[in-house]
Structures are given as structure tokens and as C-alpha cells.
Amino acid sequence: MKLYRHLAWDGIRKNSRLYVPYLLTGVGAVSFFYILVALARLPEGTLPGSGSVQVILNLGSFVLWVFSLLLLFYTHSFLIRRRNREFALYNVLGMGKGDISRILCWETLLSGGISLAGGLALGVLLSKLAELGLLRMVGAATDMVYRVSAGGLLLTLGLYAGIFLLILISSLVRVSRSTAVQLMRSQAEGEKPPRANWALALLGILLLAGAYYLAVTIREPLAALTWFFIAVLMVILATYLLFISGSVALCRLLQKNPRFYYQKRHFVSVSSLVYRMKRNGAGLASICILGTMVLVMLSSTTCLYFGAEDSLRTRYPRDENVTVWYTDREELYRDHSDLYAAVVTAARSRGAQMQDLREYRSSSSALTVRNGVLQGAGGSISDAVQFTAIPLSDYNAAMGARLTLSPGQVYICHGRSDYRESTLSFPGGAAWQVKGLVDNLDTGGDSAGVVTQLTVIVPDEEIADMDRLMEGMNTGMSRSWSCGFDLGQEPAQVGDDPVAAAIREALVSRQDDIHFNVESLAENRGDFYGSYGSLFFLGIILSVGFSLAAVLIIYYKQVSEGYEDQARFDIMQKVGMTRRDIRSSINSQLLLVFFLPLLLAGLHLAFAFPFVHKLLLLFNLWNTRLLVGTTAASFLAFAALYTLVYRITSNAYYHIVSGGGER
């Protein structure tokens, strides 16, 4: 038993160049996971909007665990491939597969123990710092109570111990199915030069073009949400096809160019790439996908965090927003002065000075519109609209306008609609002419929906006809009275709103057959900042994790290929190749393929921008300039990190293939 433990530790120590990054990955993954689950288990009331924050953090911890599972399996495959020769030697010297399995058990126990112990210790140490950072992001009060989540520790220990157990089982199965000769030859065994598959390359181009087409042509936010994940899968598959088959085709084309290929700096690099391009292409595609995920996630969550106030003001354009729904059709056309008086009296009883007050009646229904014709539900998502009709007199009174409409004419509010037709009609009904576009009422009710808002201003004498036509669609029509106003004083930043409470109390005491909703900006501010702050925090955590994963893949790719090329470059040096020539050849090889993932990730990000912009509209964020800024900053930061990694890994590759440092 002591011998197996010694051999396992000796194997880890001698292969520290490969094992140290693997152990650091395990420590980092465990610590990040514990931090997320510990934050999700903070006492109730610690975070504003704690319900949504816990959902976001729990979802993020699940994503991180799945990603850790894939990453640790991927990196461990490099370790096993490097150790196969050593295991074959043990087998030749008389050790059976059972003995090698015991060594693997000890190696997994040691590496897993170091990862779990180090990760939990680091997670506990940094959890308070992460808590303070999250509380600052969401605008909550901080305290200095140091908490250790026992449930978080047990959950982290159990889930990550399961990952290392699965890795051990996979290694044992691989060893049991291999012979000593296969293990001895596995590291040195190269890949056959793959043939350029133009059919797969064309398929990749078509898939990528289709995903890009979806990104730039979809106009509705809800449709963008529906097609986003399909487009993501198309981009992932296209990226792998292009890097695997397209990179092979690129190398073949370079070999056919004598001026390029038959040069010292290019000949060796292109020749070696051809013989392992399948694996090389898959690794580069993985780097590209991880980079794209980092860029999209970081730019969007950063935009949400810094645009939280804009989003809040879009969703709640007034400090107080009141909506009353009626069940009786005739109620819509009665005098609403009693409701108005009740709201005003309740607000002033709490010392509020009502400013910029807007009130109006409306009829609303979920419909679809195509070519200017409104129909019932059942059409495509891109045609879905929340249709709202408002009497002209109500609009003029609310906006202080003097608009006029002739019979058969309507105005369209242009806030969240890109309606471009010149007419508007119901099936079997007369068509209304669109006289023009007018400003939105901005009372907050139309900001809550995720579908396109189509709001029309109708002549008073024709509102009853449109109301009757909507009712005939049988799509769940509603009639409401809305009122929104600002307070004379600055509203509370976060917390209870006495004005909103007084309005609710006044409306509850009425005997009318009504349903109502009172939305307060102050009451919802905490949930907004809690949700967006936690999304930003999670975006940072996952972006760091994905970036480190990309760095790790690059590192293992360079180191493993360095060991494979070491003998080849040693022969080259014996026949006259200088270290300067080696350095030049390495730079040619790395520059040829290393920056392709970064360039393609930037292209993916550019075409994903319209998708991300429309998805952020679902969060009521319309600040396009802010999104452009965060996207550009994210790409520049990632490009700088990528270039730094390029310099470090190229030096590591050089030291391996040259047999030491420069002389």
C-alpha cells in the first residue's frame, strides 16, 4: 500500500508541469462553486430581491458544476495520455493491471483531496469578500458577520467528489482495455493526415450563415428569445466543422503554395499541423466557443448592471403606477372621476405632491397582426402583439396635446412598435387609416409585457366599435383605467412606499367590482438591483471560469504538442536547424492558427449583437450606446488576455522542443 502511494505521489511530482494546472483547476472550480452556493444560502433579507437572487445563483452554480465536470474530464485526458508510457513500463516490469489501478486510485485520491481541501479552504476564505462584493453590487447594507455554510460545504464536497470518482472510473476502464504495447505507443502515436472534407466545410459555412441570418433578421424580442438557443447550437456545430475540416483545407492549400511552404519557418510548422489537425481543430473550436461565451455573457451582464437605472425607469416611468381592470363592458365609458379622486386623496394623505400625472382608459387584447390585419391568437410569435386602443380625448388630456382625428383614422404610438403599414383593420371590418406616429403615454403598464406593444389612438365616437371588434376575437380582452404620476419629493431608494400602500388601502375599501394593481418604483428598485447585480456577479464568476478554461486548453494543447514535437525538432537541430529557426517556426505555427479562434469569436460577437440587444429589451433596457460600449470593452479585454496567453504558451512550447532555455 505504501509503495502504491509513493509511486502515485512520485508520478504527480515528476509531471508537475501537467498536474499543477489540473490541481489549480480543481481548486478554482471547487472554491467558485462553494462561493455561489454559500451566497445563495444567505439569511433571508440580507439581499434585496432575495428570491430572484437565489434562483440566479443556484442556476449559476449548476452551470458551473456541469462545466467543471466537462473541463476536469478534458484536462485529465491530457494527464492520462502523458502517463500511459509510464504505466506500460510498470506493466513490463511485472505489475498487473490491478497494481496500476491501485496507483490510479491513489493518484485520484491525492489530486482529488488536494483539489477539494484547497478549494473548500479557499472558498471559505474568500466567501466573505465575495459576499461584500455582491452586496455592494446590489446596493444592500453590509455587515461583518463571517458565515460558513455547512450545507454549502457538504453539497460542494459531495458533487465534486462525484466528479473525481467518475474520472477514476473512466481511467480504470481505459487501462483495463489497453495492452502494454498500446500504452507504450499511445503518446507517440500521431494522427493520420486527414483529408480536406469540403462537404463538411460547406455545411459549416451554411450553418453559420443561417445563424447569422437569424441574428440580423429577427426583429421581435420574444422571437429572438425563441430562436436564440437554436442559433447558438448552429454556431457551435458550424464552428467545430469549420475548424476541423476548414483548417485541414487551409493547410492543404498552403502546402500547394511553393513560395510559402518551402521556407524554413513554414515547412516544419505546416507539416506538423497537417498530421494532427483533427485534434488541433477541435481544440481551437473549443477555445473559440469559450471565448464567444465569455464575450456575450460579460458584455450583456455588464450592460444590465450599469443600465439598471435606465431599465428601472423604463419599466416604471412614473414613481407610482395604478391600473384598474373592469369586468363589466359598460364600465369603460363611465366617468372615472371617483377613482381619480380616491387615488389623489390617498397620495396626498401621505404628503405626496403629484406631478406629471397621466390617466386614461383603454381596451387591450393579445392579437396577431400581419399586413395591417389584426387577427386572434394562433399566428407566429413574430406577429404577436399586445393591442391597446385608447380614446383620443384621454390621450390629449394625459399628454396635453391637441390632436385631431377624422372618422376612420387612428394614430399609432411608436414606443415599442415598429408598425409600418398605412392601414389597420379587423377581419371583415373597415380599415382605419394610420394618420401618423405619436409619443407613448409612458405610464408603465405597457412596459411589463414581453411581446410587441401596438397602441392606437382612436376617435372617441369609434372606440366602442373597435372595442366590440376586439371582444369578438375571443382572446381574453381586458378594459382598464390607468394612472401614473411622480412624487413631489425624491422617492425612497429601496423599501416600503407609504404612498403606494395608501392607494392600495383606498382601492381595497371600495365596493366596485374591480381588480387593481399599484406598482411603485421604490418598492421594486431593490428587486431590480438585486437581480441585475447578481447577474453581473454571476457573469463575472462564469467569465473568469470560462476564460481560465480557454487558457487551460491552450496551455495543455501547447505542452502536449511540444512533447510530441520534441523528438522531431531534436532531429532538425542535429541536421543544422538553429534555435533561431526553431523560434521562427514556432511563431509561424502559432500565428497561423492561434489567433483564428479570437478572430472568429469577434465575428460571432458582432453577429450576436442584434440578438443580445433584442434580448435585453425583454429586461426593458433600450440603451444601445451602453451595450456597444460594454461589448467593445469586453472584446478588447479578452483580446489582451488572449495575447498574453499566446506569449506565455509559445515560450513554454519553445522550451520543451528546444530542450531548454536559449543560449
ChimeraX attribute file (.defattr): number of C-alpha atoms within 10 A of each C-alpha:
attribute: neighborCount
match mode: 1-to-1
recipient: residues
	/A:1	9
	/A:2	7
	/A:3	9
	/A:4	18
	/A:5	18
	/A:6	14
	/A:7	16
	/A:8	22
	/A:9	17
	/A:10	13
	/A:11	16
	/A:12	19
	/A:13	13
	/A:14	10
	/A:15	14
	/A:16	13
	/A:17	12
	/A:18	20
	/A:19	19
	/A:20	14
	/A:21	15
	/A:22	22
	/A:23	22
	/A:24	15
	/A:25	22
	/A:26	26
	/A:27	24
	/A:28	22
	/A:29	26
	/A:30	28
	/A:31	25
	/A:32	27
	/A:33	29
	/A:34	29
	/A:35	29
	/A:36	27
	/A:37	24
	/A:38	26
	/A:39	23
	/A:40	23
	/A:41	17
	/A:42	16
	/A:43	10
	/A:44	12
	/A:45	10
	/A:46	14
	/A:47	28
	/A:48	24
	/A:49	20
	/A:50	21
	/A:51	15
	/A:52	17
	/A:53	24
	/A:54	22
	/A:55	14
	/A:56	18
	/A:57	24
	/A:58	19
	/A:59	15
	/A:60	20
	/A:61	23
	/A:62	14
	/A:63	13
	/A:64	21
	/A:65	19
	/A:66	11
	/A:67	17
	/A:68	23
	/A:69	19
	/A:70	11
	/A:71	21
	/A:72	19
	/A:73	17
	/A:74	14
	/A:75	20
	/A:76	17
	/A:77	15
	/A:78	19
	/A:79	17
	/A:80	18
	/A:81	15
	/A:82	19
	/A:83	18
	/A:84	20
	/A:85	20
	/A:86	15
	/A:87	24
	/A:88	23
	/A:89	15
	/A:90	16
	/A:91	19
	/A:92	13
	/A:93	9
	/A:94	9
	/A:95	13
	/A:96	12
	/A:97	20
	/A:98	12
	/A:99	16
	/A:100	21
	/A:101	20
	/A:102	16
	/A:103	22
	/A:104	23
	/A:105	20
	/A:106	20
	/A:107	22
	/A:108	18
	/A:109	18
	/A:110	17
	/A:111	22
	/A:112	22
	/A:113	17
	/A:114	16
	/A:115	25
	/A:116	25
	/A:117	16
	/A:118	19
	/A:119	26
	/A:120	25
	/A:121	17
	/A:122	18
	/A:123	26
	/A:124	21
	/A:125	15
	/A:126	15
	/A:127	24
	/A:128	20
	/A:129	14
	/A:130	18
	/A:131	21
	/A:132	15
	/A:133	15
	/A:134	22
	/A:135	20
	/A:136	13
	/A:137	19
	/A:138	26
	/A:139	18
	/A:140	18
	/A:141	11
	/A:142	14
	/A:143	11
	/A:144	7
	/A:145	7
	/A:146	11
	/A:147	14
	/A:148	15
	/A:149	18
	/A:150	11
	/A:151	13
	/A:152	21
	/A:153	20
	/A:154	11
	/A:155	15
	/A:156	26
	/A:157	17
	/A:158	12
	/A:159	15
	/A:160	21
	/A:161	17
	/A:162	13
	/A:163	19
	/A:164	22
	/A:165	16
	/A:166	14
	/A:167	19
	/A:168	22
	/A:169	14
	/A:170	13
	/A:171	18
	/A:172	18
	/A:173	11
	/A:174	12
	/A:175	21
	/A:176	12
	/A:177	9
	/A:178	15
	/A:179	12
	/A:180	18
	/A:181	13
	/A:182	15
	/A:183	23
	/A:184	20
	/A:185	13
	/A:186	17
	/A:187	18
	/A:188	15
	/A:189	10
	/A:190	12
	/A:191	12
	/A:192	11
	/A:193	15
	/A:194	15
	/A:195	12
	/A:196	18
	/A:197	14
	/A:198	14
	/A:199	11
	/A:200	17
	/A:201	23
	/A:202	16
	/A:203	15
	/A:204	25
	/A:205	18
	/A:206	14
	/A:207	21
	/A:208	23
	/A:209	15
	/A:210	15
	/A:211	23
	/A:212	21
	/A:213	13
	/A:214	20
	/A:215	22
	/A:216	13
	/A:217	11
	/A:218	17
	/A:219	16
	/A:220	24
	/A:221	22
	/A:222	21
	/A:223	19
	/A:224	24
	/A:225	17
	/A:226	12
	/A:227	16
	/A:228	19
	/A:229	11
	/A:230	12
	/A:231	22
	/A:232	17
	/A:233	13
	/A:234	19
	/A:235	22
	/A:236	18
	/A:237	17
	/A:238	25
	/A:239	28
	/A:240	22
	/A:241	25
	/A:242	23
	/A:243	28
	/A:244	26
	/A:245	24
	/A:246	23
	/A:247	24
	/A:248	27
	/A:249	21
	/A:250	15
	/A:251	19
	/A:252	16
	/A:253	12
	/A:254	18
	/A:255	18
	/A:256	11
	/A:257	11
	/A:258	10
	/A:259	10
	/A:260	14
	/A:261	19
	/A:262	14
	/A:263	11
	/A:264	15
	/A:265	20
	/A:266	21
	/A:267	18
	/A:268	20
	/A:269	20
	/A:270	22
	/A:271	17
	/A:272	17
	/A:273	21
	/A:274	22
	/A:275	16
	/A:276	17
	/A:277	25
	/A:278	20
	/A:279	15
	/A:280	20
	/A:281	24
	/A:282	18
	/A:283	21
	/A:284	27
	/A:285	25
	/A:286	21
	/A:287	25
	/A:288	26
	/A:289	25
	/A:290	21
	/A:291	29
	/A:292	25
	/A:293	20
	/A:294	26
	/A:295	26
	/A:296	24
	/A:297	22
	/A:298	27
	/A:299	26
	/A:300	25
	/A:301	23
	/A:302	25
	/A:303	24
	/A:304	27
	/A:305	22
	/A:306	18
	/A:307	18
	/A:308	22
	/A:309	15
	/A:310	16
	/A:311	23
	/A:312	20
	/A:313	17
	/A:314	20
	/A:315	22
	/A:316	26
	/A:317	21
	/A:318	24
	/A:319	26
	/A:320	27
	/A:321	25
	/A:322	23
	/A:323	20
	/A:324	17
	/A:325	20
	/A:326	17
	/A:327	14
	/A:328	11
	/A:329	14
	/A:330	10
	/A:331	16
	/A:332	20
	/A:333	13
	/A:334	8
	/A:335	9
	/A:336	14
	/A:337	9
	/A:338	9
	/A:339	16
	/A:340	14
	/A:341	11
	/A:342	15
	/A:343	22
	/A:344	15
	/A:345	15
	/A:346	21
	/A:347	22
	/A:348	15
	/A:349	14
	/A:350	15
	/A:351	13
	/A:352	18
	/A:353	14
	/A:354	17
	/A:355	14
	/A:356	12
	/A:357	16
	/A:358	21
	/A:359	21
	/A:360	22
	/A:361	22
	/A:362	22
	/A:363	25
	/A:364	21
	/A:365	22
	/A:366	22
	/A:367	24
	/A:368	22
	/A:369	23
	/A:370	14
	/A:371	13
	/A:372	17
	/A:373	16
	/A:374	21
	/A:375	20
	/A:376	19
	/A:377	18
	/A:378	10
	/A:379	13
	/A:380	11
	/A:381	17
	/A:382	19
	/A:383	19
	/A:384	25
	/A:385	23
	/A:386	18
	/A:387	20
	/A:388	23
	/A:389	24
	/A:390	23
	/A:391	22
	/A:392	25
	/A:393	18
	/A:394	18
	/A:395	22
	/A:396	15
	/A:397	13
	/A:398	18
	/A:399	16
	/A:400	10
	/A:401	11
	/A:402	10
	/A:403	12
	/A:404	14
	/A:405	14
	/A:406	10
	/A:407	12
	/A:408	16
	/A:409	19
	/A:410	26
	/A:411	23
	/A:412	23
	/A:413	21
	/A:414	17
	/A:415	18
	/A:416	16
	/A:417	15
	/A:418	14
	/A:419	20
	/A:420	10
	/A:421	12
	/A:422	13
	/A:423	18
	/A:424	23
	/A:425	18
	/A:426	18
	/A:427	12
	/A:428	8
	/A:429	12
	/A:430	11
	/A:431	16
	/A:432	18
	/A:433	17
	/A:434	19
	/A:435	16
	/A:436	12
	/A:437	15
	/A:438	15
	/A:439	12
	/A:440	16
	/A:441	19
	/A:442	18
	/A:443	26
	/A:444	22
	/A:445	19
	/A:446	22
	/A:447	22
	/A:448	14
	/A:449	14
	/A:450	17
	/A:451	22
	/A:452	25
	/A:453	23
	/A:454	24
	/A:455	27
	/A:456	23
	/A:457	26
	/A:458	28
	/A:459	21
	/A:460	15
	/A:461	10
	/A:462	15
	/A:463	19
	/A:464	19
	/A:465	13
	/A:466	17
	/A:467	22
	/A:468	12
	/A:469	17
	/A:470	26
	/A:471	17
	/A:472	11
	/A:473	18
	/A:474	13
	/A:475	15
	/A:476	12
	/A:477	18
	/A:478	20
	/A:479	23
	/A:480	19
	/A:481	20
	/A:482	22
	/A:483	23
	/A:484	28
	/A:485	19
	/A:486	20
	/A:487	19
	/A:488	13
	/A:489	11
	/A:490	9
	/A:491	18
	/A:492	14
	/A:493	14
	/A:494	17
	/A:495	16
	/A:496	13
	/A:497	20
	/A:498	18
	/A:499	22
	/A:500	24
	/A:501	15
	/A:502	19
	/A:503	23
	/A:504	18
	/A:505	13
	/A:506	16
	/A:507	20
	/A:508	13
	/A:509	8
	/A:510	11
	/A:511	7
	/A:512	9
	/A:513	10
	/A:514	15
	/A:515	13
	/A:516	16
	/A:517	15
	/A:518	17
	/A:519	21
	/A:520	23
	/A:521	25
	/A:522	21
	/A:523	20
	/A:524	21
	/A:525	24
	/A:526	21
	/A:527	22
	/A:528	23
	/A:529	26
	/A:530	28
	/A:531	27
	/A:532	27
	/A:533	26
	/A:534	28
	/A:535	26
	/A:536	25
	/A:537	23
	/A:538	23
	/A:539	21
	/A:540	17
	/A:541	20
	/A:542	22
	/A:543	20
	/A:544	15
	/A:545	21
	/A:546	23
	/A:547	21
	/A:548	15
	/A:549	22
	/A:550	23
	/A:551	20
	/A:552	19
	/A:553	20
	/A:554	21
	/A:555	21
	/A:556	21
	/A:557	19
	/A:558	21
	/A:559	23
	/A:560	19
	/A:561	18
	/A:562	21
	/A:563	16
	/A:564	18
	/A:565	17
	/A:566	19
	/A:567	15
	/A:568	14
	/A:569	21
	/A:570	14
	/A:571	11
	/A:572	16
	/A:573	15
	/A:574	9
	/A:575	9
	/A:576	9
	/A:577	14
	/A:578	14
	/A:579	18
	/A:580	11
	/A:581	15
	/A:582	21
	/A:583	20
	/A:584	15
	/A:585	21
	/A:586	21
	/A:587	20
	/A:588	19
	/A:589	21
	/A:590	17
	/A:591	12
	/A:592	17
	/A:593	16
	/A:594	18
	/A:595	17
	/A:596	18
	/A:597	24
	/A:598	22
	/A:599	13
	/A:600	17
	/A:601	24
	/A:602	20
	/A:603	13
	/A:604	24
	/A:605	23
	/A:606	16
	/A:607	16
	/A:608	21
	/A:609	19
	/A:610	19
	/A:611	26
	/A:612	21
	/A:613	19
	/A:614	22
	/A:615	21
	/A:616	22
	/A:617	19
	/A:618	20
	/A:619	19
	/A:620	23
	/A:621	24
	/A:622	17
	/A:623	16
	/A:624	12
	/A:625	10
	/A:626	18
	/A:627	24
	/A:628	16
	/A:629	13
	/A:630	21
	/A:631	22
	/A:632	16
	/A:633	15
	/A:634	19
	/A:635	22
	/A:636	14
	/A:637	11
	/A:638	17
	/A:639	17
	/A:640	11
	/A:641	13
	/A:642	20
	/A:643	13
	/A:644	11
	/A:645	17
	/A:646	21
	/A:647	12
	/A:648	11
	/A:649	19
	/A:650	20
	/A:651	16
	/A:652	17
	/A:653	22
	/A:654	23
	/A:655	17
	/A:656	20
	/A:657	23
	/A:658	20
	/A:659	12
	/A:660	10
	/A:661	11
	/A:662	10
	/A:663	4
